[in-house]
Amino acid sequence: MPTPEQGKQPEPAIELQIGGEIFRATRDNTSLFRYFGRLAIYDHIFMQTGQESESTLLGAYVFSNADRWGDMVDFMVTHGYPQHIDLRQVAECDVNAFYKANLGDLQGAESVPEEWLSD
């Protein structure tokens, strides 16, 4: 008779390379965040890689403009990962991460470079 451990399926995981190391995104350390309406630009997957303090998590973001976004979301939904859907407010840390990841070169810019302007 098989033991409970022998009959147990492996935990579903997505393996990603983060900072030169392989990270296993599991249901215990990874969540999907989807926002309502115009806030959908902040849709992301958060992967917890550590914890700085009781209230501060360390991790990595995958935003909806990433190449594998759709594949990752499909996998997460299929395998019952935590999902926060139709959110109506974005945490400040998520907004900051979004701008750092997507608009870091423009953050703090006071004007658009002249070569970007066209007649």
N, C-alpha and C positions, 0 to 999 in steps of 0.2 A: 504494500500500500504506500503510495507516494506521500511524503511529508508536505505540509502546507508550503514550505519553501520551494520544493521541487515542482509543484504545480503552479507556482506564481509566475505571472508574465513579467518581463522586464519593464521598468518604468519608461513610458514613452519620453523621448528626449530629442531635442534638436542640438546638434553639435556645431558650434561656431568658433572661429578663431578670433579672440579678443586680446589685443596687446601681445600677440605672439604666442598665446596659450590657448589650448582647447577648452571651451566652456560648454558644459552640458546644461541646456535650458530645459528644466523640468517643470512640472506643475507646482513644485514647492518653491521655486525661485524665479518664476517668470509669469508675467500677467499681461493681458491685452487691455488697452485703454482706447475706447472709441468715443468721440465727442459728437454732440448734436449740432446739426446745421453748419453755420460758418466756422464753428470751432473745430470742425473735422480736420483742418490743417494740422492740428496737434495730435492726431491719432498716432499711437505708438505702442510698441512692445517694450516693457521694462524688464531687464534681467538683473536680479540682485546678485552682486558678486561679493558682497561683504556688508558689514554694518559698522559705522563709525561710532554711533551712540544709540541709545534706545530709540531715539526719534529720527536718526539720520541714517538712511540706507545708502550704500555705495552700489553703483551698478552701471549698466550700459543701456542705451536707448537704440531702438531701431524704429525710425519714423516711416510713415507711409510712402515716402518717395524712394525708399530703398529698393534695389533690384529684386530681392527675394521676398518682399513684403507679403504678397498674395499667397505664396507657398507657405510661409510661416503662419499666417493667420489661418489658412485652411487646416494645417496640421494641429494648431492649438485648439481650434473649435472642435475638430474631429476627436481629439483626445482629452477633452474636458479640462483644459487649462483655465485658470481664473480669468474672468472677463468682466470688465467694467464698461457697460454699454450706455449710449445716449447721455453721457455726462454733459452737464450744462455749465460747469466751471472748471477751469484749468489751473492746477497748482502752479505757483510761481516757479518752482524748481523745474517743472516740465516746460514752461514757456522759455526759461533761460536755456535749457538744454536744446530746445528746438532752434532758437536763434543761434546758439553756438555751433550747432551741427549744420545748419542750413544757410545762415546769413552772417556768419562770424566775420567775414571780410567787410560787411557793410555796417555792422553794429557800431554805433558811435560816430558814423560818418555824418558830417554836417551838410554835405551836398553831394550831388551826383557828379562823377568825373566828366569833364567836358567831352571826351571822346565817346561817351555814351549818348550824347545828345545828337540828334539828326535834324537836318533842316526839312 
